[in-house]
Amino acid sequence: MGAPQIELAGIERVFKLGDSEVHALRHLDVSIAAGEYVAVMGPSGSGKSTLLNLLGLLDRPDVGIYRLEGRDVTTLSAEEQARVRSDRIGFVFQSFHLVPRLTAAENIALPMTLSGIAPRERELRVTQALKDYGLEDRAHHRPDQLSGGQRQRVAIARATVMQPAVILADEPTGNLDRATGEEVMRLLEGLNKSGVTLIVVTHDPHLGSRAGRQLLMEDGLLQLDSGASTKG
């Protein structure tokens, strides 16, 4: 296997709360290969969300290096990080994070609009995404007119419309019933089978066990990496 797609070396993240310091991440070293399916697990406050935010370039470590596809992204300017985030990383959140006043089609098109992709190309990609996710008859519905499952499908379509290399999913089934959650996970796992790296943050052991590799976090430390022995 070639160079890792994601490489975290000596990552530390400390938050100051009043006079005290909270070590959200400590001495974190992780490598993830392209196309892996990884679950980041652990109790609330273990550092899962902080790790996801770092991987998604929504936050910076205090110490350490994050390389994405061989490039040290910790040293990039905010503008450069935003470009990498837009082009290479897709996000799926528990609470969907759709823009309420935009239709399903407009929500899906949003990342392309922000990246300056030409209108004709946007229209083609949105049409295909609506078809791929069974949303053709919901194209002109706003989020409040959609079911939870439909909203999450719009969110996944939006996350993948830029054809990212990595998808970060934060409790993607947290607001869904089990049957709908199962459908959403099948969609995400289908993307992973097509070669996209899938990293799911969850406190649900059932969900975590579906991944090919589990990272167990506790108090900011990586306590267990089920894939560690297979590296190299």
N, C-alpha and C positions, 0 to 999 in steps of 0.2 A: 504494500500500500504506500502511496506517495505521502507528501507532506500533509499534516493535519489541516483540515479546513478551518477549525477553530482551535486556538491554542492560548490558554491562560497560564501565565507563569508568575508565581509569587504575588498573587492578587490580594490586596488588603482594602477594606472599605470600612471607615469609621464615621459614625454619626455622633455629633455632639448634642446632648440633651441637657440643657442647663449646665450644671457643673460636671456632669458625668459624660463618659464616652461609651458608646455602644459599638462593639466590634461586629458589624453585620457580616463581614467576610474575613476570614483569617487564613493566611498561608495557602491560598487556593492554587493548585496546579491541576489543570484538566486539559486533555486533548480530545477533540472529537473529529472523526473522519467524515468526509463528504458522504451523504446518503445514510448516515446513522439515524436510529430512532432511539432517543434518550428521554427518560423520565427523571425529572428533578423532584425528589420527594423529601418530606420532613415536616415536623410540626410547625404551627404558626410561629413566626419569629426566628426561624432557623436560618434565614438568609436566602431562601428560594427566590423571592421576588427581587431582592437586591441583585442576585446573580442574573436573573432574567433581564433586568434593566441594564446591567452592564453589557450583556451579550447583545442587546438591542440598541446599544449606543444611546440610551436615554440617560445614562449616568456614567461617571468616570471613576476608576479606582483611585485611591490615595497613593497606593504603591503597586507596582507590578506592570506587566505587559499583556496586552490582549492583541493577538494577531488573528486577523480574519483573512483567509486565503493568502497567507504569507505576508500580509501588510500589517504593520503596527498601527492599529487604529486609535490607540490611546493618545498619540501625539497629534492627531488631526485637529484642525480648527472645527468649531461648531458647525460651520457651513459645509465643510468637507465631510464631517460625520453624518450630517443630514442627507447628503447625496448618497453615501454608502448605504445608509439605512433605507432610503427610498429604493435604491437599485437592487440590493442584495438580501434584504431582510423583510419578511412578512410577519405581521402580528395578528393573533387571534386572542381576544380577551373574554373573560367570563361575562362581563356586562356589555359585550358587543361593540360599544364605543362608536355606534353609527351616528351620523349627523341627523337630528330629528326632522329638520325641514327639507332634507333632500330625499328623493325617491330612491328605491333600491338601485336602479340603473345609475343614478347620479352619485350615490355612495360608492359604487364599484368603480366608477370613472375617476373618483377624486384623486387617487395617487398619480394617475396619468396626467390629469390636469395640472397638478402641482409640479410634475416633472417636465411639463412642456411638450408632451407627446401630441402630435397633430390630431385634430378632431376626427378625421376619417379613420385613422388607426385606432383611436379611442373607441369609436363607435363599433368597429369590427370586433375588438377585444371584449367589449361589454356584451355585445350580442352573443358571442361565443360563451362567455362566462355565465350569462343568464341561462343559456341552453344546458351547459355542463352541470349546473347546480339545480336544475329543475325549477327555475324562477321566472321563466318567460312570461307567465301570466301575472307575475307580481312586479314587473319592471317599473310600473308607474305608481306603486304603493309606497307610502312613507313607512318608516319603522313602526309607528304606532298602529299601523294597519296590518302588520305581519305577526305571525306566531313566533314564539321563542326560537323554534327550530329554523324557521325561515330567516329570522334576523341573523342567526349564527351562520347560515349558509351565505347570506349576503356578506357577512364579515369575512368569511373564508375566501369568497370570490374576490373581495377587495384586497385581501392579503396576498393573493396569488396572481393578480392581474398584471403585476410588474415582472412576473416570472422570477421570483427570488430564489436564491440558493438555499436559504435557511428560513424555516417557519418556526416562530416562537409562540407557543400557545399557553396562556396563563389560565388554568382551571377552565378549559374550554367548554366543559359540560356542567359547570357549577350551577347555572340557572336553568337547567333543562331536566325534564323527567328522564328516566333511564332509557326508554325506547328512543327518544329523540337524541339523547346523548350518544347512544350507540351509533345512530346514523351519522352524527357529526364526526365521531371518531373514525368511522369507516371512510369518510371523505378525506380526513387528514392522513390516515394510513395509506390511502390510495395515492395521495400526493407523494408520500414517502417512498412507496414502491416505484414511483416514476423517477426517483433519484433525488428528490428534495430532502435535505436534512431536516428532521422534525425533532424539536425539543419541547416537551410538555412539562409544565410545572403543575404538580397536583399533590394534594394530601390524601387522595383516594388510592388505597393499595391496589384495588381491582384495576383501576385505570393505569397505575404505574406498572403493574405486572405485564401489561400488553406490550410495553416497549422492549426492544432488544437489549437495552442497557439501563440500569438504574443508578442514579447518584443520590445518596442519602445524606442530607444536610442536617446538622444539629449545632446550634449556638455558633453559626458562622463557619463551622468546620465541615469539611467533607469527611464524613464518618465511614462511608462505604462506597466503592465504585465497582459495580458488578462486572464491568468490562476491563478493569485494570490488568487482570491476569492475561488477557488476550492481546494486549498491546505489544507492538514491536515486531 
